[in-house]
Amino acid sequence: MEFCTQIAAQLILDEMKKNESSAKNVVMSPLSINLMLNMVAAGAEGNTLEQFLKFLGSQGIEDLNQKSSVMMSLLRYSSGSKASTPSHVPTIHQKKRQKRQKQKQPLFSVANALWVHNQFQLIPSFRKITKTIYKAKVKNVDLMREGDKVREDVNLRVEKETRGLIKQLLSKSVNLAPPLSLANAIYFKESWEDPFMVSKTRDKEFHIFNRETIQVPSMNSHNVSHDYASLDDFKVLKLPYESVIGECGKQIQLSMYLLLPHDPYGLQDMVEKFNLDTKLLAPESLNDHLRKVKLSRVLIPKMKFSYNVDAKELCFKSVVSK
């Protein structure tokens, strides 16, 4: 995963350097990159497989498949019903939480799919791995003639898995060329453990990459204790989501880590630092610095992401030289 985090950081840096005058939001998923590369590696052999294993940090194909199986299991285990806290007199917030418990909406939803050009027939063992470990839809198709059909198939599958949030993952401008096309979609939705009050949302200043300052609707809280750290170049805020009871029967809690450079326009320098040492982004590394601190004010800007990038060239050039 460390290598895939580095790829994600490099893609973000490339976009920042290409679009220095824009204010475009960029989103990357190291998890998606990891799952896609693992799937491709599972069908590789010889020197190509050795290079995949080296960059993905696996000792062999069995080790790679085992890690992928654990990863997919953890994602399934993270989907479940809400964890409740007993209370004789429920508060308004607890009543709302109990209502959501009854709905039992999944926390995570992951969809993987693989379309291989008809010229390359899938061997049974690879088809079995992609279906059993990655829960992927696998098909042989004519990518030259059935590109529109594949796009429609991908978009319908992703729209379903993301509860209608992503309606068109692939536009007609996306080239579905042989020998294969892969798709991954991740859906995540959860409530904060300590919700922000909608009535307190205000337009506040936000500094963007092109050195402009804009007004953005921002959630805010006052005098609330949070896990927080102020490091040399940036500050970290950890915001936990409501805990859930996963498929494993255990209580699970996920969190969002917000990283903000001390310099209002120091985003690129911060990302370059992470690109040089992705271990800085590991939760265990960040957690070592966090302390419970009562913050006089926390402002979280409203964010919307609509972004596409061709990660294929960087991913495969980084992994495979031959």
C-alpha positions in Angstrom: 0.0 0.0 0.0 3.0 2.3 0.6 3.9 2.2 -3.0 0.4 2.9 -4.1 0.2 5.9 -1.7 3.4 7.2 -3.4 1.8 6.8 -6.8 -1.3 8.8 -5.6 0.9 11.5 -4.1 2.9 11.7 -7.4 -0.3 12.0 -9.4 -1.5 14.8 -7.2 1.8 16.6 -7.6 1.7 16.2 -11.4 -1.7 17.8 -11.5 -0.7 20.6 -9.2 2.3 21.5 -11.5 0.2 21.2 -14.6 -2.6 23.4 -13.3 -0.9 26.0 -11.1 -3.5 28.6 -12.0 -6.5 26.5 -11.4 -8.5 25.8 -8.2 -9.5 22.2 -9.1 -9.9 19.7 -6.2 -8.1 16.5 -6.7 -9.0 13.1 -5.1 -6.9 9.9 -5.2 -7.5 6.5 -3.8 -4.3 4.4 -3.0 -6.7 1.6 -2.1 -8.1 1.5 -5.6 -4.7 1.7 -7.2 -3.6 -1.2 -5.0 -6.5 -3.4 -5.8 -6.2 -2.8 -9.5 -2.4 -3.5 -9.6 -2.9 -6.6 -7.4 -5.5 -7.9 -9.9 -3.2 -7.4 -12.9 -0.3 -8.9 -11.0 -2.3 -12.0 -10.3 -2.4 -12.7 -14.1 1.3 -11.9 -14.7 4.3 -14.2 -14.9 8.0 -14.2 -15.3 10.0 -10.9 -15.0 6.8 -8.9 -15.2 5.4 -10.7 -12.1 8.7 -10.3 -10.3 8.6 -6.5 -10.8 4.9 -6.3 -9.6 5.7 -8.3 -6.5 8.7 -6.1 -5.7 6.8 -2.8 -5.9 3.7 -4.2 -4.2 5.8 -5.5 -1.3 4.9 -9.2 -1.7 7.1 -12.3 -1.4 5.2 -14.3 -4.0 1.9 -14.7 -5.8 0.4 -16.6 -2.8 1.5 -13.8 -0.4 0.0 -11.2 -2.8 -3.3 -13.1 -3.0 -3.4 -13.6 0.8 -2.9 -9.8 1.4 -5.6 -9.0 -1.1 -8.0 -11.4 0.5 -7.4 -9.9 3.9 -7.9 -6.4 2.4 -11.2 -7.3 0.9 -12.3 -9.0 4.1 -11.5 -5.9 6.1 -13.6 -3.8 3.8 -16.5 -6.3 4.1 -16.0 -6.4 7.9 -16.2 -2.6 8.0 -19.8 -2.8 6.6 -22.4 -3.4 9.2 -24.9 -2.0 11.6 -24.3 0.9 14.0 -22.8 0.2 17.4 -25.2 1.4 20.1 -24.5 2.9 23.5 -27.1 2.0 26.2 -28.9 5.0 27.7 -32.0 5.2 30.0 -33.0 8.5 28.6 -31.9 8.8 25.0 -30.8 12.3 23.8 -32.0 13.7 20.5 -28.7 12.7 18.9 -29.0 9.1 20.3 -32.6 8.8 18.9 -31.3 9.8 15.5 -28.5 7.3 15.8 -31.0 4.6 16.8 -33.1 5.4 13.7 -30.0 4.9 11.5 -29.2 1.7 13.3 -32.5 0.2 12.1 -31.7 1.1 8.5 -28.3 -0.8 8.7 -26.8 1.0 5.7 -23.5 -0.4 4.7 -20.4 1.6 5.6 -18.4 0.5 2.6 -19.2 -0.8 -0.8 -16.5 -1.9 -3.2 -16.9 -2.9 -6.9 -14.2 -4.4 -9.1 -14.5 -5.3 -12.7 -12.2 -6.5 -15.5 -12.8 -6.6 -19.2 -10.3 -8.5 -21.4 -10.1 -8.3 -25.2 -11.3 -11.5 -26.9 -7.8 -12.1 -28.3 -6.6 -12.9 -24.8 -8.5 -15.7 -23.3 -8.6 -15.9 -19.5 -7.1 -18.9 -17.9 -9.4 -20.6 -15.3 -7.1 -20.0 -12.3 -7.0 -16.2 -13.0 -10.7 -16.0 -13.5 -11.2 -17.9 -10.2 -8.8 -15.5 -8.3 -10.5 -12.4 -9.6 -13.9 -13.7 -8.7 -13.2 -15.3 -5.3 -10.7 -12.8 -3.9 -11.6 -9.5 -5.5 -15.4 -10.3 -6.0 -14.8 -8.9 -9.5 -17.0 -9.1 -12.6 -14.8 -10.7 -15.3 -15.6 -10.8 -19.0 -14.0 -11.4 -22.4 -15.2 -8.8 -24.9 -14.3 -7.2 -28.1 -12.9 -3.9 -26.8 -12.5 -2.5 -30.3 -16.1 -3.0 -31.3 -18.0 -3.1 -28.0 -16.5 -0.1 -26.2 -19.8 1.6 -25.8 -21.4 -1.5 -24.3 -18.5 -1.8 -21.8 -18.8 1.9 -20.9 -22.5 1.4 -20.2 -21.9 -1.8 -18.2 -19.2 0.0 -16.1 -21.3 3.1 -15.5 -24.4 1.1 -14.5 -22.4 -1.1 -12.1 -20.6 1.9 -10.5 -23.9 3.9 -10.2 -25.5 1.0 -8.4 -22.5 0.4 -6.0 -22.2 4.2 -5.2 -25.9 4.5 -4.5 -26.3 6.8 -7.5 -23.6 9.2 -6.5 -21.4 8.5 -9.5 -23.5 8.2 -12.6 -20.9 8.3 -15.3 -17.5 7.0 -14.3 -16.5 6.5 -18.0 -17.3 9.1 -20.6 -17.0 8.5 -24.4 -13.6 10.3 -24.3 -12.1 7.4 -22.3 -10.3 5.0 -24.6 -11.1 1.4 -23.8 -8.2 -0.1 -25.7 -7.0 -3.8 -25.7 -5.7 -5.8 -24.0 -7.8 -5.0 -20.9 -9.8 -2.4 -19.0 -10.2 -2.4 -15.2 -12.7 -0.5 -13.1 -12.9 0.0 -9.3 -15.5 2.0 -7.4 -15.6 2.6 -3.6 -18.7 3.9 -1.8 -18.4 5.4 1.7 -20.9 7.2 3.8 -21.0 7.7 7.5 -22.0 10.2 10.2 -19.5 12.0 12.5 -19.2 10.7 16.0 -19.6 14.3 17.1 -21.8 15.9 14.5 -21.4 19.5 13.4 -24.5 21.6 13.7 -26.0 22.6 10.3 -27.2 25.9 11.8 -23.6 26.9 12.5 -22.4 26.6 8.9 -21.0 29.9 7.7 -19.2 31.2 4.7 -15.5 31.5 5.6 -12.2 32.4 3.9 -10.4 29.5 2.2 -6.9 29.8 0.6 -6.6 27.9 -2.7 -3.6 26.6 -4.6 -3.4 29.5 -7.1 -3.0 32.0 -4.2 -6.5 33.3 -4.3 -8.8 33.5 -1.3 -12.5 32.5 -1.7 -15.5 32.3 0.5 -16.6 28.7 1.2 -19.5 27.3 3.3 -17.8 25.8 6.3 -18.9 23.6 9.2 -17.6 24.8 12.5 -17.4 23.9 16.2 -16.3 25.8 19.3 -14.4 24.6 22.4 -14.6 20.9 21.5 -11.9 18.4 22.3 -10.3 16.7 19.3 -7.2 14.5 18.6 -4.9 17.2 17.3 -1.2 17.8 16.6 0.9 20.7 15.3 4.1 19.5 13.6 7.0 21.3 12.0 5.3 22.0 8.6 1.7 21.1 9.1 -1.1 20.4 11.6 -3.2 17.3 11.9 -6.8 16.8 13.0 -8.5 13.4 13.4 -12.3 13.3 13.2 -13.8 9.9 14.0 -16.9 8.5 12.4 -19.6 6.7 14.3 -18.5 3.2 15.2 -20.2 0.2 13.6 -20.5 -3.5 14.3 -18.9 -5.2 11.4 -19.6 -8.5 9.7 -16.9 -9.9 12.0 -19.1 -9.0 15.0 -16.5 -6.6 16.3 -16.8 -2.9 16.9 -15.0 -0.9 14.2 -14.4 2.8 14.0 -13.0 4.7 11.0 -11.6 8.3 11.1 -10.8 11.1 8.7 -7.3 12.7 9.0 -7.2 16.4 7.9 -3.7 17.7 7.2 -3.2 21.5 6.8 0.1 23.2 6.0 1.1 26.1 8.3 1.8 28.2 5.2 -1.6 29.0 3.6 -0.1 28.4 0.2 2.3 25.5 1.2 0.2 22.6 -0.1 2.6 21.6 -2.8 5.6 21.6 -0.4 3.6 19.4 2.0 2.6 16.9 -0.7 6.2 16.8 -2.0 7.4 15.9 1.5 4.8 13.1 1.7 5.9 11.9 -1.7 9.4 11.5 -0.5 8.3 9.6 2.7 4.8 8.1 2.5 5.3 6.6 6.0 4.5 10.1 7.3 0.9 9.5 6.2 0.5 6.2 7.9 -2.2 6.4 10.6 0.2 4.8 13.2 2.7 7.5 12.5 0.2 10.3 12.7 -1.4 8.8 15.9 2.0 9.0 17.7 1.7 12.8 17.6 -1.9 13.2 18.3 -3.1 14.5 21.7 -6.6 15.3 23.0 -6.8 19.1 22.8 -9.8 21.4 23.4 -9.8 23.6 20.3 -11.4 27.0 20.4 -12.5 26.7 16.8 -12.5 24.2 14.0 -13.6 25.1 10.5 -14.1 22.4 7.8 -14.9 23.7 4.3 -17.5 22.1 2.1 -15.7 20.0 -0.6 -16.9 18.6 -3.9 -14.7 16.4 -6.1 -15.3 15.8 -9.8 -12.0 14.7 -11.3 -10.5 12.3 -13.7 -6.9 11.3 -14.6 -5.3 8.7 -16.7 -3.2 6.9 -14.0 -2.3 4.0 -16.3 0.9 5.4 -17.7 2.4 6.3 -14.3 1.2 3.2 -12.5 2.6 0.7 -15.1 5.8 2.7 -16.0 6.5 2.8 -12.2 6.0 -0.9 -11.8 7.0 -2.6 -15.1 10.0 -1.7 -17.2 9.6 -4.6 -19.7 
